[in-house]
Amino acid sequence: REAELAMRRRLGDRESNILAVQSNLAATYRSLGRFEEALQMKRDGYTGHLNLYGTEHRETLIEANNYAASLLDLQRFAEAKTLLRKTMPVSRRVLGESDDTTLHMRLTYAMALYKDSTATLDDLNE
């Protein structure tokens, strides 16, 4: 998959196709337990989606949630919560409270609170 991503970049493939391959590669790294590499790919994918589609696009919001999940894999809870605090309100406003993407973001946020052993009672009451 790394070779496919490099080839697509060299050939000038559409950015949306490159981002899709990048996301698949990040998922593969995550499945293999290569969490640092997955995180780098997810961060780049999220940034790419932001640049291509803007903050209010469904794909950007999905990538934000995927990036946050990768942060959780590395126990970087504060970063995940910060990202989700910024993107969840956008998802609620644009996609709605009961949309799958919004609900997945809320689940990821809840997991960040639950897994963080340093979370305070105030954090848990959010």
QUIDA-V472200 format. One record per residue. N is the residue number from 1. RES is the residue in three letters. PHI is phi as a letter, one per 20 degrees, with the letter a starting at -180 (none if undefined). Layout:
BEGIN
N/RES/PHI ; N/RES/PHI
END
This chain:
BEGIN
1/ARG/none ; 2/GLU/f ; 3/ALA/f ; 4/GLU/f ; 5/LEU/f ; 6/ALA/f ; 7/MET/f ; 8/ARG/f ; 9/ARG/f ; 10/ARG/f ; 11/LEU/e ; 12/GLY/m ; 13/ASP/f ; 14/ARG/g ; 15/GLU/g ; 16/SER/f ; 17/ASN/f ; 18/ILE/f ; 19/LEU/f ; 20/ALA/f ; 21/VAL/f ; 22/GLN/f ; 23/SER/f ; 24/ASN/f ; 25/LEU/f ; 26/ALA/f ; 27/ALA/f ; 28/THR/f ; 29/TYR/g ; 30/ARG/f ; 31/SER/f ; 32/LEU/e ; 33/GLY/n ; 34/ARG/e ; 35/PHE/f ; 36/GLU/f ; 37/GLU/f ; 38/ALA/f ; 39/LEU/f ; 40/GLN/g ; 41/MET/f ; 42/LYS/f ; 43/ARG/f ; 44/ASP/f ; 45/GLY/f ; 46/TYR/f ; 47/THR/f ; 48/GLY/f ; 49/HIS/f ; 50/LEU/g ; 51/ASN/f ; 52/LEU/e ; 53/TYR/d ; 54/GLY/n ; 55/THR/f ; 56/GLU/d ; 57/HIS/e ; 58/ARG/g ; 59/GLU/f ; 60/THR/f ; 61/LEU/f ; 62/ILE/f ; 63/GLU/f ; 64/ALA/f ; 65/ASN/f ; 66/ASN/f ; 67/TYR/f ; 68/ALA/f ; 69/ALA/f ; 70/SER/f ; 71/LEU/f ; 72/LEU/f ; 73/ASP/g ; 74/LEU/d ; 75/GLN/l ; 76/ARG/e ; 77/PHE/f ; 78/ALA/f ; 79/GLU/f ; 80/ALA/f ; 81/LYS/f ; 82/THR/f ; 83/LEU/f ; 84/LEU/f ; 85/ARG/f ; 86/LYS/e ; 87/THR/e ; 88/MET/f ; 89/PRO/f ; 90/VAL/f ; 91/SER/f ; 92/ARG/f ; 93/ARG/f ; 94/VAL/e ; 95/LEU/d ; 96/GLY/o ; 97/GLU/f ; 98/SER/d ; 99/ASP/f ; 100/ASP/g ; 101/THR/f ; 102/THR/f ; 103/LEU/f ; 104/HIS/f ; 105/MET/f ; 106/ARG/f ; 107/LEU/f ; 108/THR/f ; 109/TYR/f ; 110/ALA/f ; 111/MET/f ; 112/ALA/f ; 113/LEU/f ; 114/TYR/f ; 115/LYS/f ; 116/ASP/e ; 117/SER/f ; 118/THR/e ; 119/ALA/f ; 120/THR/e ; 121/LEU/f ; 122/ASP/f ; 123/ASP/f ; 124/LEU/f ; 125/ASN/e ; 126/GLU/g
END
